[in-house]
Amino acid sequence: MTITKISTSLDKLLHDLNNLQIKRRPLQPHVTQTLNEPDKLLYATVLVTLLTNQDISDAQSRLLAMLLDSMAMTNDVQKLYANIPKLDIEQLKLFCELCDKHSLGASFLMDVLTLCRLDKALNEQQSKSLSELVSLLSLDETALLTILHLSNKVLGDMISPTAKLSETKIEELSKLKIDFDYQSLKPWHEFSYQVMTLDDLIKGITTGDWIVLEQQNVNEDIIIKNATILFAINSKININGSKSKKLSFIKDCNLINASINYNKSQKINIDNSFFLNSNLMFSSVFDVDIFDCKFISYKQSDFIYNLIFDDCQKLSINNNNFT
């Protein structure tokens, strides 16, 4: 067999392995999956246009193929490239209208920031183009900062529950505000914040990064440890421990914009955890221990942290830091 034939065979093997990877470990369904084909093609064409402003790496090609698969589109990148010259001002107007109609702005920004920065920084032309698109898609600064944070997490900017957070990181976290449809970012949930369900709470949270999107009502005490938890706007965890005699605790955690109400629990321990712009209420709890924790109401936030105690028999608050 000649070297040329061996090389061709290896190229085919690599191509087949990449395709198999997409099928065996697909991204979650994309918010555009239910759109008609012309609308999906328009969305993907604008995305690829921003990507092609610089050389596309193998990693970017693979991720693009996975995104197209999650959109239920065929992996025909050449078709997208051929469509780029057709992207005139009228097509861009249709794209903006499409995003407005189906609330695709957050999804598109997340896709672009992750795909274009996968293994390189945005170049000047990409940055300017993206800035113009953000303005046209009516995304405010808070949404931009929040989606940038989510994209950074996908790209590897992790937060250890036990690590001391820098002032810069605290400032970044203080500006997070999930007031858009986080479910529209499903392809990225696994790599940023997993959506916390009632079943997750009942089983106990023992590790990972999570987001609370709605009010969760739990009729038993719960365990939360070694986790970072972000609360979306108007989300809350209500814990009614009246039928439980076990210990409820939070340990070695970061909680951001948290709202947690404890009611009629026997004993609650909160240990070595960080609370940013958070509200905790304890009502008719027999025994509460809070120690080695840090509570911050960030200076640029209009939120004032609260620890509210109502009819608690035993209360111990030791070695905590309130800022």
C-alpha positions in Angstrom: 0.0 0.0 0.0 1.4 3.4 -0.9 1.9 6.3 1.6 -0.8 8.3 -0.2 -3.4 5.5 0.3 -2.4 5.1 3.9 -2.8 8.8 4.5 -6.2 8.7 2.7 -7.3 5.8 4.9 -6.2 7.6 8.1 -8.1 10.8 7.0 -11.2 8.7 6.5 -10.7 7.0 9.9 -10.4 10.3 11.6 -13.4 11.7 9.8 -15.5 8.6 10.8 -14.3 8.8 14.5 -15.3 12.5 14.6 -18.8 11.6 13.3 -19.1 8.7 15.8 -18.1 11.1 18.6 -20.9 13.4 17.6 -23.5 10.6 17.7 -22.2 8.9 20.9 -21.9 12.2 22.9 -24.3 14.6 21.4 -25.1 18.1 22.8 -28.6 18.5 24.2 -31.2 19.7 21.7 -30.7 23.3 20.5 -33.5 25.9 20.9 -33.6 26.2 17.1 -34.3 22.5 16.5 -38.0 23.0 16.0 -37.6 25.9 13.5 -38.1 25.4 9.8 -35.1 24.7 7.7 -34.7 28.2 6.1 -34.7 29.8 9.6 -32.2 27.3 10.9 -30.0 27.8 7.9 -30.1 31.6 8.4 -29.2 31.2 12.1 -26.3 28.8 11.3 -25.0 31.0 8.4 -24.7 34.1 10.7 -22.9 32.0 13.3 -20.5 30.6 10.7 -19.9 34.0 9.2 -18.5 35.2 12.5 -16.4 32.1 12.9 -14.8 32.2 9.5 -13.1 35.6 10.0 -10.1 33.6 11.1 -8.6 30.2 10.5 -11.0 27.5 11.9 -9.3 24.9 14.1 -10.1 21.2 14.2 -11.6 21.7 17.6 -13.9 24.5 16.3 -14.9 22.3 13.4 -15.9 19.4 15.6 -17.8 21.7 18.0 -19.6 23.3 15.0 -20.6 19.8 13.8 -22.0 19.0 17.2 -24.0 22.3 17.3 -25.4 21.6 13.8 -26.3 18.1 15.0 -28.1 19.6 18.1 -30.0 21.9 15.7 -31.1 18.8 13.7 -29.2 20.0 10.7 -27.0 18.0 8.4 -23.3 18.6 8.9 -22.9 20.4 5.6 -20.5 23.1 6.4 -19.7 23.8 2.8 -23.4 24.6 2.2 -23.1 27.2 5.0 -20.0 28.7 3.5 -21.7 28.9 0.1 -24.6 30.8 1.8 -22.3 33.5 3.4 -22.2 35.7 0.3 -26.0 35.9 0.4 -25.9 37.4 3.8 -26.9 41.0 3.0 -28.6 43.6 5.0 -32.0 42.2 4.2 -30.9 38.7 5.5 -29.5 40.3 8.6 -32.8 42.1 9.2 -34.6 38.8 8.9 -32.1 37.2 11.3 -32.8 39.9 13.9 -36.6 39.5 13.4 -36.1 35.7 13.8 -34.2 36.2 17.1 -36.8 38.6 18.4 -39.7 36.4 17.5 -38.2 33.2 19.1 -36.1 34.9 21.8 -32.9 33.5 20.3 -30.6 36.4 21.3 -29.1 34.7 24.4 -28.7 31.4 22.6 -26.9 33.0 19.6 -24.6 35.0 21.8 -23.7 31.9 23.9 -23.0 29.9 20.7 -20.8 32.6 19.2 -18.8 33.4 22.4 -18.1 29.7 23.0 -17.4 28.6 19.4 -15.3 31.5 18.3 -13.2 31.5 21.6 -12.9 27.8 21.9 -9.1 27.8 21.4 -8.3 31.4 20.5 -9.3 34.9 21.3 -11.7 37.0 19.3 -10.0 39.2 16.7 -10.8 42.9 16.3 -13.2 42.4 13.5 -15.1 39.6 15.3 -15.4 41.7 18.4 -16.8 44.7 16.5 -19.2 42.6 14.5 -20.4 40.8 17.7 -20.8 44.2 19.5 -23.1 45.4 16.7 -25.1 42.2 16.8 -25.5 42.4 20.5 -26.9 45.9 20.1 -29.3 44.8 17.4 -30.5 41.8 19.4 -31.5 44.1 22.3 -29.3 42.4 24.9 -28.4 44.6 27.8 -25.1 44.8 29.5 -26.2 42.5 32.4 -27.3 39.8 29.9 -24.0 40.2 28.0 -21.9 39.9 31.2 -24.0 36.9 32.4 -23.7 35.0 29.1 -20.0 35.8 29.0 -19.6 34.2 32.4 -21.5 31.1 31.3 -19.4 30.8 28.1 -16.2 31.2 30.2 -17.4 28.3 32.4 -17.9 26.1 29.3 -14.4 27.1 28.2 -12.9 26.0 31.5 -13.2 28.9 34.0 -14.3 26.8 36.9 -15.1 27.9 40.5 -13.9 25.6 43.3 -16.4 25.5 46.2 -13.4 25.5 48.7 -11.2 28.1 46.9 -10.9 31.7 48.2 -12.6 33.9 45.6 -10.7 37.0 44.4 -12.2 40.4 44.5 -12.4 40.4 40.7 -14.3 37.1 40.7 -16.7 38.3 43.4 -17.4 41.4 41.3 -18.0 39.3 38.3 -20.4 37.0 40.2 -22.2 39.9 41.8 -23.3 41.1 38.3 -24.9 37.8 37.3 -28.6 38.0 36.5 -30.5 35.1 34.9 -33.6 36.9 33.8 -33.7 35.3 30.3 -34.7 31.8 29.3 -31.8 29.7 30.6 -33.4 26.6 29.0 -32.6 28.1 25.6 -29.0 27.4 26.4 -29.5 23.6 26.7 -26.5 22.5 24.6 -24.2 24.1 27.2 -25.9 23.1 30.5 -23.6 20.1 31.0 -20.6 22.3 30.8 -21.8 25.4 32.8 -24.6 25.1 35.3 -26.9 22.1 35.5 -30.6 22.8 36.1 -31.5 21.7 39.7 -34.7 19.7 39.9 -36.8 18.7 42.9 -35.4 15.1 42.6 -31.9 16.5 42.7 -32.6 18.3 45.9 -34.3 15.2 47.5 -31.3 13.0 46.6 -28.9 15.6 47.9 -26.4 17.8 46.1 -22.9 16.5 46.7 -20.9 18.2 44.0 -21.0 20.2 40.8 -22.3 23.6 39.5 -26.1 24.1 39.6 -28.7 26.7 38.8 -32.1 27.1 40.4 -34.6 28.4 37.9 -37.9 28.3 39.8 -39.4 27.9 43.3 -38.6 24.4 44.7 -40.7 23.2 47.6 -39.1 20.3 49.6 -40.9 18.5 52.3 -37.8 17.1 54.0 -34.4 18.3 55.1 -31.7 18.3 52.5 -28.0 18.0 52.1 -26.0 20.4 49.9 -22.2 20.2 49.8 -19.1 20.8 47.6 -21.2 22.8 45.1 -21.6 26.2 43.4 -25.3 27.2 43.1 -26.6 30.2 41.1 -30.2 31.3 41.7 -32.1 32.9 38.8 -34.5 35.8 39.3 -37.5 34.9 41.4 -36.2 31.4 42.2 -36.2 30.0 45.7 -35.8 26.9 47.7 -38.4 26.3 50.5 -37.5 23.5 52.9 -40.2 22.1 55.2 -38.6 19.7 57.6 -41.6 19.1 59.9 -41.7 15.4 58.9 -38.0 14.9 59.1 -35.7 14.3 62.0 -32.4 14.2 60.1 -29.8 17.0 60.0 -30.1 19.5 57.1 -26.8 21.1 56.1 -24.9 23.2 53.6 -21.1 22.7 53.6 -18.2 23.9 51.4 -20.5 25.7 48.9 -20.7 28.9 46.9 -24.3 30.3 46.7 -25.0 33.3 44.5 -28.2 35.3 44.7 -29.6 32.6 47.0 -33.0 32.6 48.5 -33.6 29.7 51.0 -36.4 29.4 53.5 -36.1 26.8 56.3 -39.3 25.9 58.1 -39.9 23.5 61.1 -36.6 21.7 60.8 -34.9 20.0 63.8 -31.3 21.0 63.2 -29.5 22.9 60.5 -25.7 23.3 60.0 -24.2 25.7 57.6 -20.4 25.4 57.4 -17.5 26.9 55.5 -19.6 28.4 52.7 -19.8 31.6 50.7 -23.0 33.6 50.2 -23.2 36.5 47.8 -26.2 38.7 47.8 -28.2 36.0 49.5 -31.3 35.7 51.8 -31.7 32.9 54.3 -34.7 32.6 56.6 -35.1 30.2 59.5 -38.6 29.8 60.9 -39.6 27.5 63.8 -36.2 25.7 63.6 -35.1 24.1 66.8 -31.3 24.3 66.4 -29.3 26.5 63.9 -25.5 26.4 63.7 -23.7 28.8 61.2 -19.9 28.9 61.3 -16.9 29.6 59.2 -19.0 31.3 56.5 -18.7 34.5 54.5 -21.7 36.6 53.7 -21.2 39.5 51.1 -23.6 42.1 49.9 -21.5 43.5 47.0 -20.9 47.2 47.0 -22.3 47.6 43.5 -25.4 45.7 44.2 -28.7 47.1 45.6 -29.2 43.9 47.5 -28.6 43.7 51.3 -27.9 40.2 52.6 -30.3 38.9 55.2 -30.2 36.2 57.9 -33.7 36.1 59.4 -34.5 34.0 62.4 -38.1 33.5 63.7 -38.9 31.3 66.7 -35.6 29.4 66.7 -34.8 27.6 70.0 -31.0 27.3 69.8 -28.9 29.6 67.7 -25.1 29.5 67.3 -23.3 31.9 64.8 -19.5 31.6 65.1 -16.4 32.7 63.2 -18.3 34.2 60.3 -17.4 37.1 58.1 -20.1 39.7 57.1 -19.1 42.3 54.5 
